[in-house]
């Protein structure tokens, strides 16, 4: 599957996310399309990055702190990883 790049979320948008988000938001955070993120999750690649994907009923949820950690963003810091 060829990746489709989307406009990623800004640092400010990432910091405003609720404690738990969904796969479409994870896709935007990483700058890829929703189908790409769903395929990467199916293959186990998201979890290998250190991002937990939790099944709650029929929905998939992603802890925002996992996304921020992988992207090198801290809620306590005004600095952003390169």
C-alpha positions, 0 to 999 in steps of 0.5 A: 500500500502506497502511503498517502501523506496528510497534513500532520497535527501541529505541536499545539494541536497534539498538546490539546488532544484528550488523554485517549484518541482514535486511529484517524487522529494518530494518522494525522499526528504521524502525517499519514492517511487513516488506511495506512495507519490501520494497515500498520496497526494490523501488521503490529508496526504501531505497537513496535513503535511504542504506541499502544492501540487498545480495543474498547468494544468495537473501537480502537483507542490510542493513549495520547501520551504514547503519541507524544512520547514517540514524537519527542513532545513533553507536556511539561516542556516548551521544547520540541524534538527535532 
